Amino acid sequence: MSVPSPAPSLSAAASPAVGAGPTQAELLDFVRRTAADAELIASLPLDPEGRTWVRLEGPGGSEAWLIGWPPRTGTGWHDHADSVGAFLTASGDLTEHSLAARLPTDGWKTLELTEGVDRTRRLSAGKGRAFGRHHVHEVLNESGDRHAISVHAYYPPLPRIRRYSRTGQVLRLEQVERPEDWQ
């Protein structure tokens, strides 16, 4: 099973309204408890070429994923639009690069980022984080020889993902994906 990125199976019309549902803290608690399930973590098929995943039943109508990361793979810069989320490394080590800046939600193609907005977190097994709406980040397995596995949850289920490229301090919107693009 070799695939480029998680593929939600819910349609945008089926997504619950923003504001109801689990909080960031509840999503973080869910990913923490799920990552502690050694049998589940061990059941994920791993591919040396690309990320693999299994969709999970998330709490309160959330969307959840168990994701395997081969060595030297990552997501690229992206956000989860109006969804809040949490993720936690179940095995291995992941690195998250994020922006500590609120970006405009729509109507732009290129932004020049100010100095000091970059944040880096190293997330070893058992470490995770929650994030709010419009959180821009990239997640990487920088290991040269070891898979990583993580658990992710989002609420509401992903209405869209915006993908970005970055050159220095310039962030460029490259693509907007919607659930129908993933099916």
Secondary structure, 3 states (H helix, E strand, C coil): CCECCCCCCCCHHHCCCCCCCCCHHHHHHHHHHHHCCHHHHHHCCCCCCCEEEEEEECHHHCEEEEEEECCCEECCEEECCCCEEEEEEEECEEEEEEECCCCCCCCCCEEECCCCCEEEEEEECCCEEEECCCCCEEEEECCCCCCEEEEEEEECCCCCEEEEEEECCEEEEEEEECHHHHC
